[in-house]
């Protein structure tokens, strides 16, 4: 069954969700036979790889590319079945994309029996994801897998009802980026050497910011990309998993459906680039609001990050003054979590009409003139910036900061402008972060697993979307933020590929 079930499903994607959380891997299955070279299906050399990388990175605001898509066509008939000692059957498929740094998969049809569990892992067992069950399917009946390191991935499906399962793999993400080597040393493709791990002393006193931040990967026709984002609290205090990132990272519902957030993707050592966790993931999200003018996107994750992921729902502040200094937590180049600090007062600046600038002329931005501790770069896009009161005030949009530009500046879309946004629920924050009370201007953060979160927020007069900014910024360049929405044309192509012509106008 290789056709998408019903074109009307896409129209439901904005309101539907599915729990999609990777469990801690229980260990590899007890198989009756070991993996052999004869089991491996190789896709061969990726001849167009360089060409496709160049095309994907041509956009000035292109996000950090981490994978290029290879079209494939595999289903349960392509693997092998074998009996297990527990009376169940196990299906196995081994795919190789030579020289890939990592592999991720799009299951365009993901229909599993009630007791079925799917694992993905590298042949050496060092990189594991899963198990995943039937509930992982998103509103289109798809599932986008997290990343497995290396150029070979093993898929194993355990079930007592082989005929009741259906899997179709239509896309393989050929990873182009390696964050660490097998010996644990930092790869040359990792973030710049000036970045500071959150485990270093600079992270002391910022634990809630660190816990609220996650790495996010997503997919377009061009390939896989990585950004950063923040879990936000709302005045209903109802644990809804609202996740703020940049519009130039994710701007439509199909990109949101493909998103995977990685929690506690960080090193426990100040000097190590190897993450302590790689399989604490939540797959899939629903697009709630997005607005290019302010460069924000608010997602609602399709699964609640469980308590063992140690999440924190950050507070926020719409104030126009008294920011104080700024702190950001982010995943530069998709690397382990880093922290950067601006000890000077933050300010709000307007965007620029310079066509070479990556900011929007109508936008309002929280301005970081220079980082005194750390910096940002591509992959940091969408990450939050907090004021001295530990409230988030914006998400990273653009900038010239990186390790090669110690005096580079950064611009964060100001959430005060995003509050009223484009004037409706699909383009503003107030409907989601303060349901029923748009006059809230400040809300504290909360650990919803361990705190009694009764705060309904401080009320006042929120700023209007078109409030003037007090000064004119310098040209921001386009380095630090980095990111891309491939626009309505890309969305249309994706919809045509999925044969859902009735939804060609559903951008949000």
C-alpha positions as a printed Julia matrix, in Angstrom:
508×3 Matrix{Float64}:
  0.0     0.0    0.0
  2.25    2.75  -1.28
 -0.27    5.54  -1.74
 -0.94    8.08   0.96
 -4.18    7.0    2.56
 -6.34   10.05   1.99
 -5.55   13.53   0.74
 -7.83   15.01   3.39
 -5.5    13.72   6.09
 -3.11   16.58   5.39
 -5.82   19.08   6.17
 -6.09   17.41   9.6
 -2.36   17.54  10.24
 -2.52   20.83  12.09
 -4.92   19.5   14.7
 -3.81   15.89  15.09
 -0.94   14.56  17.1
  0.68   11.26  17.96
  2.92   10.29  20.82
  6.33    9.76  19.28
  8.96    9.27  21.97
 12.02    7.08  21.72
 12.43    4.79  24.7
 15.78    3.96  26.21
 17.19    1.2   24.03
 16.78   -2.18  25.82
 19.7    -3.72  23.98
 19.9    -5.5   20.65
 17.65   -8.41  19.91
 18.62  -12.01  20.52
 18.78  -13.16  16.91
 19.12  -16.68  15.6
 21.61  -15.51  12.97
 24.23  -12.76  12.95
 24.38   -9.98  10.37
 26.47  -10.92   7.34
 27.67   -9.05   4.27
 24.98  -10.82   2.28
 22.32   -9.09   4.38
 23.46   -5.6    3.38
 21.64   -3.79   0.58
 23.96   -1.07  -0.7
 22.62    1.98  -2.51
 25.99    2.51  -4.17
 27.96    5.72  -4.52
 25.92    8.93  -4.23
 27.12   10.53  -7.49
 25.04   13.73  -7.2
 25.94   14.39  -3.58
 28.15   17.46  -4.1
 25.7    18.98  -6.57
 22.79   18.55  -4.2
 24.75   19.96  -1.26
 25.61   23.07  -3.3
 21.98   23.54  -4.3
 20.72   23.15  -0.75
 23.26   25.65   0.6
 22.73   28.26  -2.13
 20.08   30.12  -0.13
 21.7    32.86   1.98
 19.42   31.97   4.86
 19.87   28.24   4.38
 19.78   26.26   7.61
 22.65   23.98   8.58
 22.43   21.09   6.11
 23.13   17.73   7.76
 21.81   15.25   5.18
 20.91   14.95   1.5
 17.91   12.87   0.5
 18.16    9.68  -1.56
 14.9     8.36  -3.0
 14.44    4.68  -2.18
 11.65    2.1   -2.27
 11.78   -0.65   0.34
  9.09   -2.5    2.24
  8.71   -5.65   4.32
  9.19   -7.82   1.23
 12.77   -6.58   0.94
 13.92   -7.83   4.32
 14.07  -11.27   5.89
 11.98  -12.9    8.61
 13.23  -15.28  11.25
 11.66  -16.87  14.35
 12.58  -15.81  17.87
 12.67  -17.95  20.97
  9.78  -15.97  22.47
  7.43  -17.19  19.73
  7.45  -13.94  17.8
  8.9   -13.19  14.37
 11.67  -10.72  13.65
 12.07   -8.86  10.34
 15.44   -7.4    9.49
 16.64   -5.06   6.75
 20.17   -3.67   6.45
 20.75   -0.58   4.27
 24.05    1.02   3.33
 24.62    4.47   1.84
 28.41    4.42   1.31
 30.39    7.17   3.04
 27.35    8.63   4.81
 28.15   10.2    8.15
 24.71    9.14   9.39
 21.41    7.75   8.15
 17.81    8.74   8.81
 14.72    7.3    7.14
 11.29    8.45   6.02
  8.64    5.74   6.35
  5.93    7.0    4.0
  3.67    4.24   5.3
  4.06    3.28   8.94
  1.32    0.86  10.02
  2.33   -1.55  12.76
  0.49   -4.24  14.68
 -0.38   -3.48  18.29
  2.51   -5.51  19.72
  5.08   -4.56  17.05
  8.29   -2.74  17.95
 10.83   -1.27  15.54
 14.51   -0.62  16.28
 17.13    1.15  14.17
 20.82    0.81  15.0
 24.33    0.81  13.6
 25.93   -2.61  13.02
 28.36   -2.07  15.91
 25.45   -1.23  18.21
 26.98    2.09  19.29
 24.13    4.15  17.82
 20.6     2.94  18.62
 17.13    4.43  18.22
 13.84    2.96  19.37
 11.79    0.99  20.02
  8.92    2.57  18.09
  5.34    1.35  17.89
  2.19    2.03  15.89
  1.53    5.27  17.78
  4.55    6.91  16.16
  2.72    7.43  12.86
  1.98   11.11  12.25
 -1.18   12.59  10.73
 -0.08   11.47   7.25
  0.59    7.92   8.37
  4.34    8.56   8.13
  7.26    8.31  10.51
 10.57   10.18  10.25
 13.3     8.41  12.16
 15.98   10.02  14.3
 19.61    9.83  13.16
 21.71    6.66  13.34
 25.46    7.3   13.1
 27.47    5.7   10.27
 26.78    4.67   6.69
 24.83    1.5    7.51
 21.58    1.12   9.41
 19.97   -2.09  10.67
 16.18   -2.17  10.99
 14.53   -4.82  13.17
 10.8    -5.28  13.62
  9.57   -7.71  16.28
  5.94   -8.81  16.12
  3.65  -11.78  16.66
  1.55  -10.78  13.62
  3.81  -10.33  10.57
  0.89   -9.93   8.15
 -0.63   -7.13  10.21
  2.31   -4.77   9.59
  3.14   -2.48   6.71
  6.31   -0.42   6.32
  7.35    1.55   3.24
 10.68    3.43   3.22
 10.71    6.14   0.55
 13.58    8.44   1.58
 17.01    7.85   3.05
 18.79   10.84   4.55
 22.49   10.52   3.6
 24.28   12.32   6.43
 26.85   14.92   5.4
 28.04   15.94   8.86
 30.02   14.13  11.56
 30.11   15.69  15.02
 32.6    13.33  16.62
 34.96   10.55  15.56
 34.83    6.93  16.66
 37.7     7.55  19.09
 35.66   10.31  20.76
 37.72   13.2   19.41
 36.07   16.27  17.9
 35.46   16.16  14.15
 36.59   18.96  11.87
 32.94   19.28  10.89
 31.88   20.08  14.44
 31.19   23.57  15.71
 34.02   26.08  16.07
 36.51   25.57  18.87
 35.54   28.77  20.71
 32.12   27.4   21.75
 31.6    26.54  25.4
 29.86   23.39  26.6
 27.01   23.83  29.06
 28.95   21.51  31.4
 31.63   24.2   31.79
 31.54   26.76  34.61
 29.81   29.27  32.3
 26.73   27.07  32.54
 26.52   27.37  36.32
 23.3    29.05  37.37
 21.64   28.49  33.99
 20.27   24.97  34.44
 16.67   25.84  33.55
 17.74   27.45  30.26
 19.84   24.39  29.47
 16.99   22.0   30.25
 14.51   24.0   28.12
 16.73   23.9   25.01
 16.71   21.08  22.45
 18.29   20.33  19.1
 15.75   19.97  16.29
 16.19   18.26  12.93
 13.68   18.36  10.1
 13.38   17.39   6.46
 12.54   19.06   3.14
 12.87   17.84  -0.44
 16.41   19.2   -0.39
 17.5    17.17   2.62
 17.8    17.24   6.38
 18.55   20.38   8.41
 19.31   21.22  12.02
 18.32   24.17  14.22
 17.75   24.88  17.9
 14.68   25.75  19.94
 13.1    26.17  23.36
 10.26   24.53  25.3
  7.9    27.28  26.52
  5.44   27.5   29.4
  1.9    28.83  28.93
 -0.53   30.48  31.32
 -2.84   27.44  31.41
  0.03   25.56  33.08
 -1.17   22.39  31.33
  2.18   20.87  30.21
  1.51   21.48  26.52
  4.81   21.02  24.68
  5.05   24.37  22.87
  8.44   24.69  21.21
  9.77   27.99  19.83
 12.19   28.09  16.89
 12.76   30.24  13.8
 10.48   30.62  10.78
 13.53   30.35   8.53
 14.03   26.86   9.99
 10.45   25.51   9.86
  7.57   27.38   8.25
  4.99   24.82   7.1
  3.11   21.83   8.43
  4.97   19.18   6.44
  8.33   20.33   7.76
  6.87   20.27  11.26
  5.63   16.71  10.82
  9.17   15.6    9.95
 10.78   17.29  12.97
 12.67   15.42  15.68
 13.76   17.08  18.91
 16.8    15.76  20.78
 16.8    16.27  24.54
 19.85   16.42  26.79
 21.97   16.26  23.64
 24.95   17.57  25.57
 28.27   16.5   27.0
 28.76   15.96  30.71
 32.39   17.02  30.27
 33.5    20.6   29.67
 36.1    19.49  27.12
 34.27   16.68  25.31
 32.19   16.92  22.16
 30.57   13.5   22.59
 26.91   13.66  23.73
 25.89   11.71  26.79
 22.49   10.99  25.15
 21.57   10.55  21.5
 18.27    8.65  21.72
 16.18   10.91  23.98
 13.98   12.09  21.14
 10.44   13.19  20.39
  9.39   12.7   16.77
  6.9    14.9   14.94
  5.28   18.25  15.69
  2.24   20.28  14.73
  2.7    23.82  13.42
  0.72   26.2   15.62
  1.89   29.64  14.5
  4.57   31.14  12.26
  5.38   34.63  10.99
  8.24   35.48   8.63
  8.25   39.17   9.6
  9.47   38.33  13.09
 11.08   35.05  12.05
  9.33   32.91  14.66
  7.67   29.51  14.52
  5.77   27.94  17.39
  5.41   24.16  17.25
  3.57   21.79  19.51
  5.51   18.57  19.85
  3.55   15.41  19.12
  4.77   13.84  22.33
  5.44   15.22  25.79
  9.14   14.98  26.68
  9.06   12.48  29.57
 10.45   13.22  33.0
 13.63   11.22  32.38
 14.51   13.76  29.63
 14.62   16.38  32.42
 12.71   19.06  30.45
 11.95   22.55  31.7
  9.2    24.84  30.4
 10.84   28.26  30.06
  9.2    31.49  31.11
  9.06   34.54  28.84
  8.79   38.36  28.98
  7.35   40.84  26.45
  8.94   43.9   28.08
 10.45   46.62  25.92
 13.12   47.72  28.37
 15.33   46.6   31.24
 16.54   43.52  29.46
 19.89   43.56  31.21
 22.51   41.18  29.86
 21.69   38.14  27.73
 22.29   34.39  27.76
 21.63   31.91  24.96
 21.79   28.1   24.92
 22.05   26.5   21.5
 23.36   23.73  19.22
 25.86   25.4   16.85
 26.38   23.28  13.74
 24.05   20.75  15.4
 26.74   20.08  17.98
 26.32   19.3   21.68
 24.63   22.03  23.69
 26.62   25.25  24.16
 26.16   28.45  26.14
 26.98   32.06  25.18
 26.79   35.2   27.32
 26.5    38.9   26.45
 27.41   40.92  29.54
 26.3    44.21  27.98
 22.68   45.41  28.03
 20.46   44.01  25.28
 18.38   46.37  23.14
 15.61   46.2   20.54
 16.52   47.17  16.99
 14.54   47.3   13.72
 15.4    45.09  10.8
 17.26   46.23   7.73
 16.12   46.8    4.14
 19.58   45.89   2.87
 18.99   43.02   0.4
 22.21   41.38   1.59
 20.99   41.42   5.16
 19.25   38.39   6.59
 16.82   40.39   8.75
 13.34   41.55   7.77
 12.91   45.34   7.48
  9.56   45.17   9.26
 10.89   42.98  12.04
 11.93   43.93  15.58
 14.99   42.21  17.01
 16.76   41.78  20.32
 20.26   42.9   19.52
 23.48   41.31  20.79
 26.29   43.67  19.85
 29.03   41.24  20.85
 29.33   38.0   22.81
 31.78   38.17  25.71
 31.51   34.41  26.35
 31.13   32.0   23.43
 29.32   32.84  20.18
 26.78   31.33  17.72
 26.86   29.92  14.2
 24.67   28.03  11.74
 22.57   25.47  13.63
 22.09   27.95  16.49
 19.12   29.38  14.59
 15.89   29.38  16.58
 17.63   29.2   19.96
 16.29   31.38  22.76
 17.87   34.36  24.46
 17.09   35.1   28.11
 17.27   38.34  30.07
 18.76   38.68  33.56
 15.41   37.66  35.1
 15.6    34.25  33.39
 12.78   35.04  30.96
 13.07   34.29  27.25
 12.81   37.41  25.07
 13.54   36.19  21.53
 14.73   33.47  19.14
 17.87   33.65  16.97
 17.16   34.94  13.49
 20.36   36.25  11.91
 23.82   37.53  12.63
 27.48   37.67  11.75
 28.79   36.05  14.93
 30.94   32.93  14.83
 34.36   31.8   16.05
 36.05   33.61  13.16
 34.2    36.87  13.92
 34.66   37.61  17.64
 33.1    41.05  17.16
 30.13   39.71  15.19
 26.6    40.62  16.25
 23.36   38.64  16.44
 19.65   39.46  16.05
 16.84   37.58  17.84
 13.24   37.95  16.75
 11.63   39.81  19.66
  8.71   37.89  21.14
  7.05   41.19  22.07
  6.41   41.77  18.38
  5.46   38.14  17.8
  2.79   38.41  20.51
  0.33   40.15  18.17
  2.23   38.94  15.11
  0.26   38.94  11.88
 -3.08   39.44  13.6
 -4.47   35.9   13.86
 -3.83   32.66  15.76
 -1.73   31.21  12.96
  0.71   34.12  13.01
  1.0    35.17  16.65
  1.95   33.8   20.07
 -0.76   35.14  22.36
 -3.41   32.53  21.52
 -1.07   29.69  22.5
  1.07   31.05  25.33
 -1.72   32.98  27.09
 -5.02   31.29  26.11
 -7.92   33.51  27.12
 -5.73   36.3   28.49
 -3.78   38.19  25.81
 -2.84   40.95  28.3
 -0.28   38.78  30.08
  3.17   40.31  29.6
  5.33   37.99  31.7
  5.22   34.35  32.82
  7.61   32.37  34.98
  9.04   29.06  33.85
  8.16   25.74  35.46
  9.26   22.14  35.9
  5.84   20.59  35.39
  6.97   17.21  36.72
  8.25   18.5   40.06
  6.6    21.86  40.73
  3.11   23.11  41.48
  2.85   25.64  38.66
  0.0    27.92  39.64
  1.33   31.19  38.21
 -1.04   32.69  35.61
  1.41   35.46  34.63
  1.74   39.21  35.14
 -0.75   41.3   33.22
 -0.18   44.67  31.58
 -0.26   46.19  28.11
  1.53   43.94  25.6
  3.41   45.7   22.8
  1.77   45.89  19.39
  3.31   44.05  16.46
  4.23   47.32  14.76
  5.68   49.12  17.8
  8.65   51.15  16.6
 12.12   50.14  17.66
 14.29   52.82  19.27
 17.27   52.78  16.92
 18.68   51.55  13.63
 20.99   48.51  13.59
 24.18   48.04  11.75
 24.12   45.55   8.9
 23.82   42.16  10.55
 25.38   39.97   7.9
 23.91   36.5    7.82
 26.29   34.22   9.63
 25.16   33.34  13.11
 21.52   32.51  12.61
 21.41   30.63   9.36
 18.24   28.81   8.32
 15.74   28.27   5.55
 12.12   27.79   4.62
 12.01   26.49   1.07
  8.69   28.28   0.57
  5.42   27.54  -1.07
  7.04   26.11  -4.2
  8.79   23.44  -2.15
  5.63   22.73  -0.22
  3.71   22.31  -3.47
  6.32   19.84  -4.74
  6.09   17.87  -1.53
  2.34   17.73  -1.77
  2.47   16.58  -5.37
  4.88   13.84  -4.38
  2.41   12.75  -1.73
 -0.55   13.0   -4.12
 -2.46   15.3   -1.86
 -3.59   17.89  -4.37
 -6.5    19.06  -2.25
 -4.07   20.65   0.22
 -1.93   22.76  -2.08
 -2.98   25.96  -0.33
 -2.44   24.7    3.22
  0.82   26.42   4.08
  0.14   26.43   7.82
